[in-house]
Amino acid sequence: MVLAYARHLTLRSPSFWIGHNPIAAPGVLMLLSVIAAQVCCGLFAVDVDGIESGPLSHLVSFETGRAFARGHHILFDLLCGVVVRGALLSRVQARRSDGSDGMG
């Protein structure tokens, strides 16, 4: 079903799928996975001065906490990219489907 929908995306005709599109499922799973990983990294993250730290940072060494902090920042950037990508794809698909700009 996902592949059939993906093939339909290349056509410039309205979609007749009931409910959410099947391609959204992997995107939602990716979004939830990135959020879960960011939360986990944030729990153990340690700031450079050690003052702003995650609630479980006392369980890891300073170096490990800094590694979690770097991962936390990388995942934040990835999360921003995923959200922007989703918004842009949604807008493009709305234009293809009904000729609108996807903004209402």
TIRO-368616 format. One record per atom (N, C-alpha, C, O): residue in one letter; x negated, y negated, z. Coordinates in nm, 3 decimals. Layout:
! TIRO-368616
+----+---------+---------+---------+
: aa :       X :       Y :       Z :
+----+---------+---------+---------+
:  A :       X :       Y :       Z :
...
+----+---------+---------+---------+
***
This chain:
! TIRO-368616
+----+---------+---------+---------+
: aa :       X :       Y :       Z :
+----+---------+---------+---------+
:  M :  -0.082 :   0.118 :   0.000 :
:  M :   0.000 :   0.000 :   0.000 :
:  M :  -0.087 :  -0.126 :   0.000 :
:  M :  -0.055 :  -0.224 :  -0.068 :
:  V :  -0.198 :  -0.123 :   0.076 :
:  V :  -0.286 :  -0.240 :   0.082 :
:  V :  -0.348 :  -0.265 :  -0.055 :
:  V :  -0.356 :  -0.380 :  -0.099 :
:  L :  -0.392 :  -0.159 :  -0.122 :
:  L :  -0.453 :  -0.176 :  -0.255 :
:  L :  -0.352 :  -0.225 :  -0.357 :
:  L :  -0.385 :  -0.307 :  -0.443 :
:  A :  -0.229 :  -0.177 :  -0.349 :
:  A :  -0.126 :  -0.224 :  -0.441 :
:  A :  -0.099 :  -0.372 :  -0.420 :
:  A :  -0.082 :  -0.447 :  -0.517 :
:  Y :  -0.097 :  -0.414 :  -0.295 :
:  Y :  -0.076 :  -0.556 :  -0.267 :
:  Y :  -0.195 :  -0.638 :  -0.316 :
:  Y :  -0.177 :  -0.747 :  -0.371 :
:  A :  -0.317 :  -0.587 :  -0.296 :
:  A :  -0.436 :  -0.659 :  -0.341 :
:  A :  -0.435 :  -0.675 :  -0.493 :
:  A :  -0.475 :  -0.780 :  -0.544 :
:  R :  -0.392 :  -0.573 :  -0.564 :
:  R :  -0.382 :  -0.585 :  -0.710 :
:  R :  -0.278 :  -0.689 :  -0.749 :
:  R :  -0.294 :  -0.760 :  -0.848 :
:  H :  -0.171 :  -0.698 :  -0.672 :
:  H :  -0.065 :  -0.795 :  -0.700 :
:  H :  -0.114 :  -0.939 :  -0.680 :
:  H :  -0.062 :  -1.031 :  -0.743 :
:  L :  -0.214 :  -0.959 :  -0.592 :
:  L :  -0.265 :  -1.093 :  -0.566 :
:  L :  -0.324 :  -1.158 :  -0.691 :
:  L :  -0.324 :  -1.281 :  -0.704 :
:  T :  -0.376 :  -1.076 :  -0.782 :
:  T :  -0.437 :  -1.133 :  -0.903 :
:  T :  -0.331 :  -1.183 :  -1.002 :
:  T :  -0.363 :  -1.260 :  -1.092 :
:  L :  -0.208 :  -1.140 :  -0.984 :
:  L :  -0.100 :  -1.186 :  -1.072 :
:  L :  -0.050 :  -1.321 :  -1.024 :
:  L :  -0.058 :  -1.353 :  -0.905 :
:  R :   0.001 :  -1.399 :  -1.112 :
:  R :   0.056 :  -1.530 :  -1.074 :
:  R :   0.208 :  -1.521 :  -1.070 :
:  R :   0.278 :  -1.594 :  -1.139 :
:  S :   0.256 :  -1.429 :  -0.987 :
:  S :   0.400 :  -1.411 :  -0.973 :
:  S :   0.436 :  -1.402 :  -0.824 :
:  S :   0.350 :  -1.369 :  -0.742 :
:  P :   0.561 :  -1.431 :  -0.789 :
:  P :   0.601 :  -1.425 :  -0.648 :
:  P :   0.587 :  -1.285 :  -0.590 :
:  P :   0.600 :  -1.186 :  -0.661 :
:  S :   0.560 :  -1.280 :  -0.463 :
:  S :   0.549 :  -1.153 :  -0.393 :
:  S :   0.687 :  -1.113 :  -0.339 :
:  S :   0.762 :  -1.198 :  -0.292 :
:  F :   0.717 :  -0.986 :  -0.347 :
:  F :   0.847 :  -0.938 :  -0.298 :
:  F :   0.830 :  -0.844 :  -0.180 :
:  F :   0.917 :  -0.760 :  -0.155 :
:  W :   0.720 :  -0.858 :  -0.107 :
:  W :   0.696 :  -0.774 :   0.010 :
:  W :   0.783 :  -0.824 :   0.125 :
:  W :   0.794 :  -0.945 :   0.147 :
:  I :   0.844 :  -0.732 :   0.197 :
:  I :   0.926 :  -0.768 :   0.312 :
:  I :   0.835 :  -0.781 :   0.434 :
:  I :   0.754 :  -0.691 :   0.460 :
:  G :   0.847 :  -0.889 :   0.507 :
:  G :   0.766 :  -0.910 :   0.627 :
:  G :   0.628 :  -0.962 :   0.593 :
:  G :   0.608 :  -1.026 :   0.490 :
:  H :   0.533 :  -0.933 :   0.680 :
:  H :   0.396 :  -0.980 :   0.660 :
:  H :   0.329 :  -0.899 :   0.551 :
:  H :   0.365 :  -0.784 :   0.526 :
:  N :   0.232 :  -0.960 :   0.486 :
:  N :   0.164 :  -0.886 :   0.380 :
:  N :   0.068 :  -0.783 :   0.439 :
:  N :   0.014 :  -0.804 :   0.548 :
:  P :   0.046 :  -0.672 :   0.369 :
:  P :  -0.037 :  -0.563 :   0.421 :
:  P :  -0.183 :  -0.600 :   0.438 :
:  P :  -0.253 :  -0.537 :   0.518 :
:  I :  -0.232 :  -0.699 :   0.367 :
:  I :  -0.373 :  -0.737 :   0.379 :
:  I :  -0.398 :  -0.811 :   0.510 :
:  I :  -0.512 :  -0.820 :   0.554 :
:  A :  -0.294 :  -0.863 :   0.572 :
:  A :  -0.312 :  -0.936 :   0.698 :
:  A :  -0.356 :  -0.844 :   0.812 :
:  A :  -0.422 :  -0.890 :   0.904 :
:  A :  -0.321 :  -0.717 :   0.808 :
:  A :  -0.353 :  -0.625 :   0.918 :
:  A :  -0.503 :  -0.617 :   0.944 :
:  A :  -0.544 :  -0.633 :   1.060 :
:  P :  -0.589 :  -0.594 :   0.844 :
:  P :  -0.732 :  -0.593 :   0.873 :
:  P :  -0.783 :  -0.728 :   0.923 :
:  P :  -0.873 :  -0.734 :   1.007 :
:  G :  -0.724 :  -0.836 :   0.872 :
:  G :  -0.764 :  -0.969 :   0.918 :
:  G :  -0.731 :  -0.991 :   1.064 :
:  G :  -0.810 :  -1.049 :   1.139 :
:  V :  -0.613 :  -0.945 :   1.106 :
:  V :  -0.572 :  -0.958 :   1.245 :
:  V :  -0.662 :  -0.872 :   1.334 :
:  V :  -0.704 :  -0.915 :   1.442 :
:  L :  -0.693 :  -0.750 :   1.290 :
:  L :  -0.782 :  -0.664 :   1.367 :
:  L :  -0.921 :  -0.726 :   1.380 :
:  L :  -0.983 :  -0.719 :   1.486 :
:  M :  -0.970 :  -0.788 :   1.272 :
:  M :  -1.101 :  -0.854 :   1.276 :
:  M :  -1.097 :  -0.971 :   1.375 :
:  M :  -1.190 :  -0.988 :   1.454 :
:  L :  -0.991 :  -1.050 :   1.369 :
:  L :  -0.977 :  -1.165 :   1.457 :
:  L :  -0.974 :  -1.120 :   1.604 :
:  L :  -1.043 :  -1.178 :   1.688 :
:  L :  -0.895 :  -1.020 :   1.634 :
:  L :  -0.888 :  -0.970 :   1.772 :
:  L :  -1.021 :  -0.910 :   1.817 :
:  L :  -1.058 :  -0.925 :   1.934 :
:  S :  -1.092 :  -0.843 :   1.727 :
:  S :  -1.222 :  -0.785 :   1.762 :
:  S :  -1.324 :  -0.893 :   1.794 :
:  S :  -1.400 :  -0.882 :   1.891 :
:  V :  -1.326 :  -0.999 :   1.713 :
:  V :  -1.421 :  -1.108 :   1.737 :
:  V :  -1.388 :  -1.178 :   1.868 :
:  V :  -1.478 :  -1.212 :   1.945 :
:  I :  -1.259 :  -1.200 :   1.896 :
:  I :  -1.220 :  -1.264 :   2.022 :
:  I :  -1.260 :  -1.176 :   2.141 :
:  I :  -1.312 :  -1.227 :   2.240 :
:  A :  -1.236 :  -1.046 :   2.132 :
:  A :  -1.273 :  -0.955 :   2.241 :
:  A :  -1.423 :  -0.955 :   2.264 :
:  A :  -1.469 :  -0.956 :   2.378 :
:  A :  -1.502 :  -0.953 :   2.155 :
:  A :  -1.647 :  -0.954 :   2.168 :
:  A :  -1.695 :  -1.086 :   2.229 :
:  A :  -1.787 :  -1.088 :   2.310 :
:  Q :  -1.632 :  -1.197 :   2.189 :
:  Q :  -1.672 :  -1.326 :   2.244 :
:  Q :  -1.641 :  -1.333 :   2.393 :
:  Q :  -1.722 :  -1.384 :   2.471 :
:  V :  -1.527 :  -1.284 :   2.433 :
:  V :  -1.492 :  -1.283 :   2.575 :
:  V :  -1.592 :  -1.198 :   2.653 :
:  V :  -1.639 :  -1.240 :   2.759 :
:  C :  -1.625 :  -1.080 :   2.602 :
:  C :  -1.721 :  -0.993 :   2.671 :
:  C :  -1.857 :  -1.060 :   2.683 :
:  C :  -1.920 :  -1.053 :   2.789 :
:  C :  -1.903 :  -1.124 :   2.577 :
:  C :  -2.032 :  -1.195 :   2.583 :
:  C :  -2.025 :  -1.310 :   2.683 :
:  C :  -2.121 :  -1.335 :   2.756 :
:  G :  -1.913 :  -1.381 :   2.686 :
:  G :  -1.898 :  -1.494 :   2.776 :
:  G :  -1.899 :  -1.453 :   2.923 :
:  G :  -1.940 :  -1.531 :   3.009 :
:  L :  -1.855 :  -1.333 :   2.952 :
:  L :  -1.855 :  -1.286 :   3.091 :
:  L :  -1.996 :  -1.274 :   3.148 :
:  L :  -2.017 :  -1.295 :   3.267 :
:  F :  -2.091 :  -1.239 :   3.062 :
:  F :  -2.229 :  -1.215 :   3.107 :
:  F :  -2.326 :  -1.325 :   3.067 :
:  F :  -2.444 :  -1.318 :   3.101 :
:  A :  -2.279 :  -1.426 :   2.995 :
:  A :  -2.366 :  -1.531 :   2.943 :
:  A :  -2.425 :  -1.616 :   3.056 :
:  A :  -2.361 :  -1.640 :   3.158 :
:  V :  -2.550 :  -1.661 :   3.034 :
:  V :  -2.619 :  -1.749 :   3.128 :
:  V :  -2.666 :  -1.871 :   3.050 :
:  V :  -2.726 :  -1.857 :   2.943 :
:  D :  -2.640 :  -1.990 :   3.102 :
:  D :  -2.685 :  -2.114 :   3.040 :
:  D :  -2.836 :  -2.129 :   3.063 :
:  D :  -2.894 :  -2.059 :   3.145 :
:  V :  -2.898 :  -2.222 :   2.990 :
:  V :  -3.042 :  -2.242 :   2.998 :
:  V :  -3.086 :  -2.272 :   3.141 :
:  V :  -3.186 :  -2.218 :   3.188 :
:  D :  -3.012 :  -2.356 :   3.212 :
:  D :  -3.049 :  -2.389 :   3.349 :
:  D :  -2.990 :  -2.292 :   3.452 :
:  D :  -3.021 :  -2.302 :   3.570 :
:  G :  -2.906 :  -2.201 :   3.407 :
:  G :  -2.848 :  -2.102 :   3.497 :
:  G :  -2.730 :  -2.151 :   3.578 :
:  G :  -2.675 :  -2.076 :   3.659 :
:  I :  -2.689 :  -2.276 :   3.557 :
:  I :  -2.578 :  -2.332 :   3.634 :
:  I :  -2.444 :  -2.290 :   3.575 :
:  I :  -2.356 :  -2.241 :   3.646 :
:  E :  -2.428 :  -2.309 :   3.445 :
:  E :  -2.304 :  -2.270 :   3.376 :
:  E :  -2.319 :  -2.126 :   3.329 :
:  E :  -2.378 :  -2.101 :   3.224 :
:  S :  -2.267 :  -2.035 :   3.404 :
:  S :  -2.281 :  -1.893 :   3.372 :
:  S :  -2.146 :  -1.824 :   3.378 :
:  S :  -2.053 :  -1.871 :   3.443 :
:  G :  -2.139 :  -1.712 :   3.309 :
:  G :  -2.018 :  -1.631 :   3.312 :
:  G :  -1.998 :  -1.569 :   3.449 :
:  G :  -2.094 :  -1.558 :   3.527 :
:  P :  -1.876 :  -1.527 :   3.480 :
:  P :  -1.847 :  -1.474 :   3.614 :
:  P :  -1.918 :  -1.343 :   3.647 :
:  P :  -1.929 :  -1.307 :   3.764 :
:  L :  -1.967 :  -1.271 :   3.546 :
:  L :  -2.038 :  -1.145 :   3.572 :
:  L :  -2.187 :  -1.156 :   3.542 :
:  L :  -2.257 :  -1.054 :   3.534 :
:  S :  -2.236 :  -1.277 :   3.525 :
:  S :  -2.377 :  -1.296 :   3.486 :
:  S :  -2.474 :  -1.251 :   3.595 :
:  S :  -2.590 :  -1.222 :   3.566 :
:  H :  -2.428 :  -1.244 :   3.719 :
:  H :  -2.516 :  -1.200 :   3.828 :
:  H :  -2.553 :  -1.051 :   3.814 :
:  H :  -2.644 :  -1.003 :   3.882 :
:  L :  -2.483 :  -0.980 :   3.727 :
:  L :  -2.510 :  -0.837 :   3.708 :
:  L :  -2.620 :  -0.808 :   3.607 :
:  L :  -2.664 :  -0.694 :   3.595 :
:  V :  -2.666 :  -0.913 :   3.534 :
:  V :  -2.769 :  -0.894 :   3.432 :
:  V :  -2.886 :  -0.988 :   3.460 :
:  V :  -2.873 :  -1.084 :   3.536 :
:  S :  -3.000 :  -0.959 :   3.397 :
:  S :  -3.116 :  -1.046 :   3.414 :
:  S :  -3.095 :  -1.177 :   3.338 :
:  S :  -3.003 :  -1.189 :   3.256 :
:  F :  -3.180 :  -1.275 :   3.365 :
:  F :  -3.169 :  -1.404 :   3.297 :
:  F :  -3.185 :  -1.388 :   3.146 :
:  F :  -3.109 :  -1.447 :   3.070 :
:  E :  -3.282 :  -1.308 :   3.103 :
:  E :  -3.306 :  -1.288 :   2.959 :
:  E :  -3.186 :  -1.221 :   2.892 :
:  E :  -3.146 :  -1.259 :   2.782 :
:  T :  -3.130 :  -1.122 :   2.958 :
:  T :  -3.012 :  -1.054 :   2.903 :
:  T :  -2.894 :  -1.150 :   2.899 :
:  T :  -2.817 :  -1.150 :   2.802 :
:  G :  -2.878 :  -1.232 :   3.002 :
:  G :  -2.772 :  -1.331 :   3.004 :
:  G :  -2.787 :  -1.434 :   2.892 :
:  G :  -2.687 :  -1.477 :   2.835 :
:  R :  -2.911 :  -1.472 :   2.862 :
:  R :  -2.935 :  -1.565 :   2.750 :
:  R :  -2.901 :  -1.498 :   2.618 :
:  R :  -2.849 :  -1.563 :   2.528 :
:  A :  -2.930 :  -1.368 :   2.605 :
:  A :  -2.894 :  -1.296 :   2.482 :
:  A :  -2.743 :  -1.292 :   2.466 :
:  A :  -2.691 :  -1.308 :   2.355 :
:  F :  -2.672 :  -1.271 :   2.576 :
:  F :  -2.525 :  -1.275 :   2.571 :
:  F :  -2.476 :  -1.415 :   2.533 :
:  F :  -2.378 :  -1.428 :   2.460 :
:  A :  -2.543 :  -1.518 :   2.582 :
:  A :  -2.505 :  -1.656 :   2.548 :
:  A :  -2.524 :  -1.683 :   2.399 :
:  A :  -2.440 :  -1.746 :   2.336 :
:  R :  -2.636 :  -1.635 :   2.343 :
:  R :  -2.658 :  -1.651 :   2.198 :
:  R :  -2.550 :  -1.578 :   2.119 :
:  R :  -2.497 :  -1.632 :   2.022 :
:  G :  -2.517 :  -1.457 :   2.162 :
:  G :  -2.409 :  -1.382 :   2.096 :
:  G :  -2.276 :  -1.454 :   2.109 :
:  G :  -2.196 :  -1.455 :   2.015 :
:  H :  -2.252 :  -1.515 :   2.225 :
:  H :  -2.128 :  -1.590 :   2.249 :
:  H :  -2.118 :  -1.707 :   2.151 :
:  H :  -2.010 :  -1.733 :   2.096 :
:  H :  -2.227 :  -1.778 :   2.129 :
:  H :  -2.226 :  -1.891 :   2.035 :
:  H :  -2.211 :  -1.844 :   1.890 :
:  H :  -2.139 :  -1.906 :   1.812 :
:  I :  -2.278 :  -1.736 :   1.854 :
:  I :  -2.267 :  -1.682 :   1.717 :
:  I :  -2.123 :  -1.637 :   1.691 :
:  I :  -2.068 :  -1.663 :   1.584 :
:  L :  -2.064 :  -1.569 :   1.788 :
:  L :  -1.927 :  -1.521 :   1.771 :
:  L :  -1.828 :  -1.637 :   1.763 :
:  L :  -1.727 :  -1.627 :   1.694 :
:  F :  -1.856 :  -1.747 :   1.835 :
:  F :  -1.770 :  -1.864 :   1.824 :
:  F :  -1.773 :  -1.919 :   1.681 :
:  F :  -1.669 :  -1.952 :   1.624 :
:  D :  -1.894 :  -1.929 :   1.624 :
:  D :  -1.905 :  -1.976 :   1.486 :
:  D :  -1.833 :  -1.882 :   1.390 :
:  D :  -1.766 :  -1.927 :   1.297 :
:  L :  -1.848 :  -1.752 :   1.412 :
:  L :  -1.779 :  -1.654 :   1.329 :
:  L :  -1.628 :  -1.667 :   1.343 :
:  L :  -1.555 :  -1.660 :   1.244 :
:  L :  -1.581 :  -1.687 :   1.465 :
:  L :  -1.438 :  -1.703 :   1.490 :
:  L :  -1.384 :  -1.826 :   1.417 :
:  L :  -1.276 :  -1.820 :   1.357 :
:  C :  -1.458 :  -1.936 :   1.422 :
:  C :  -1.416 :  -2.056 :   1.349 :
:  C :  -1.409 :  -2.027 :   1.199 :
:  C :  -1.315 :  -2.071 :   1.132 :
:  G :  -1.506 :  -1.955 :   1.147 :
:  G :  -1.507 :  -1.920 :   1.005 :
:  G :  -1.389 :  -1.832 :   0.968 :
:  G :  -1.328 :  -1.850 :   0.862 :
:  V :  -1.355 :  -1.737 :   1.054 :
:  V :  -1.243 :  -1.647 :   1.027 :
:  V :  -1.112 :  -1.725 :   1.024 :
:  V :  -1.028 :  -1.701 :   0.938 :
:  V :  -1.095 :  -1.817 :   1.118 :
:  V :  -0.972 :  -1.896 :   1.123 :
:  V :  -0.960 :  -1.987 :   1.001 :
:  V :  -0.854 :  -1.996 :   0.940 :
:  V :  -1.069 :  -2.054 :   0.964 :
:  V :  -1.067 :  -2.142 :   0.847 :
:  V :  -1.041 :  -2.061 :   0.721 :
:  V :  -0.963 :  -2.102 :   0.636 :
:  R :  -1.106 :  -1.945 :   0.709 :
:  R :  -1.086 :  -1.859 :   0.592 :
:  R :  -0.940 :  -1.815 :   0.583 :
:  R :  -0.882 :  -1.816 :   0.474 :
:  G :  -0.882 :  -1.777 :   0.695 :
:  G :  -0.743 :  -1.735 :   0.695 :
:  G :  -0.649 :  -1.848 :   0.655 :
:  G :  -0.553 :  -1.825 :   0.581 :
:  A :  -0.676 :  -1.968 :   0.703 :
:  A :  -0.591 :  -2.082 :   0.668 :
:  A :  -0.602 :  -2.114 :   0.520 :
:  A :  -0.502 :  -2.142 :   0.454 :
:  L :  -0.723 :  -2.110 :   0.467 :
:  L :  -0.742 :  -2.139 :   0.324 :
:  L :  -0.677 :  -2.032 :   0.237 :
:  L :  -0.611 :  -2.065 :   0.137 :
:  L :  -0.694 :  -1.906 :   0.273 :
:  L :  -0.632 :  -1.799 :   0.195 :
:  L :  -0.480 :  -1.807 :   0.200 :
:  L :  -0.412 :  -1.782 :   0.100 :
:  S :  -0.427 :  -1.842 :   0.315 :
:  S :  -0.283 :  -1.857 :   0.328 :
:  S :  -0.232 :  -1.969 :   0.238 :
:  S :  -0.127 :  -1.956 :   0.174 :
:  R :  -0.305 :  -2.077 :   0.234 :
:  R :  -0.264 :  -2.190 :   0.150 :
:  R :  -0.271 :  -2.155 :   0.002 :
:  R :  -0.182 :  -2.191 :  -0.075 :
:  V :  -0.378 :  -2.085 :  -0.038 :
:  V :  -0.391 :  -2.043 :  -0.178 :
:  V :  -0.279 :  -1.948 :  -0.215 :
:  V :  -0.219 :  -1.961 :  -0.322 :
:  Q :  -0.249 :  -1.853 :  -0.127 :
:  Q :  -0.142 :  -1.757 :  -0.156 :
:  Q :  -0.008 :  -1.826 :  -0.164 :
:  Q :   0.075 :  -1.790 :  -0.248 :
:  A :   0.017 :  -1.925 :  -0.080 :
:  A :   0.144 :  -1.997 :  -0.084 :
:  A :   0.158 :  -2.072 :  -0.217 :
:  A :   0.267 :  -2.078 :  -0.274 :
:  R :   0.050 :  -2.128 :  -0.265 :
:  R :   0.054 :  -2.198 :  -0.394 :
:  R :   0.084 :  -2.100 :  -0.507 :
:  R :   0.162 :  -2.131 :  -0.597 :
:  R :   0.024 :  -1.982 :  -0.501 :
:  R :   0.046 :  -1.883 :  -0.606 :
:  R :   0.189 :  -1.831 :  -0.604 :
:  R :   0.250 :  -1.808 :  -0.708 :
:  S :   0.242 :  -1.814 :  -0.484 :
:  S :   0.375 :  -1.753 :  -0.471 :
:  S :   0.488 :  -1.844 :  -0.513 :
:  S :   0.578 :  -1.803 :  -0.587 :
:  D :   0.484 :  -1.969 :  -0.467 :
:  D :   0.600 :  -2.054 :  -0.494 :
:  D :   0.565 :  -2.194 :  -0.547 :
:  D :   0.653 :  -2.279 :  -0.562 :
:  G :   0.440 :  -2.216 :  -0.575 :
:  G :   0.400 :  -2.346 :  -0.630 :
:  G :   0.385 :  -2.455 :  -0.529 :
:  G :   0.349 :  -2.567 :  -0.566 :
:  S :   0.410 :  -2.427 :  -0.399 :
:  S :   0.395 :  -2.532 :  -0.298 :
:  S :   0.251 :  -2.540 :  -0.254 :
:  S :   0.167 :  -2.463 :  -0.301 :
:  D :   0.223 :  -2.634 :  -0.164 :
:  D :   0.087 :  -2.647 :  -0.114 :
:  D :   0.064 :  -2.568 :   0.014 :
:  D :  -0.045 :  -2.575 :   0.071 :
:  G :   0.163 :  -2.494 :   0.061 :
:  G :   0.148 :  -2.412 :   0.180 :
:  G :   0.157 :  -2.489 :   0.309 :
:  G :   0.134 :  -2.433 :   0.416 :
:  M :   0.191 :  -2.616 :   0.303 :
:  M :   0.196 :  -2.698 :   0.422 :
:  M :   0.339 :  -2.729 :   0.467 :
:  M :   0.359 :  -2.822 :   0.545 :
:  G :   0.434 :  -2.656 :   0.422 :
:  G :   0.569 :  -2.679 :   0.472 :
:  G :   0.662 :  -2.691 :   0.365 :
:  G :   0.781 :  -2.711 :   0.389 :
+----+---------+---------+---------+
***
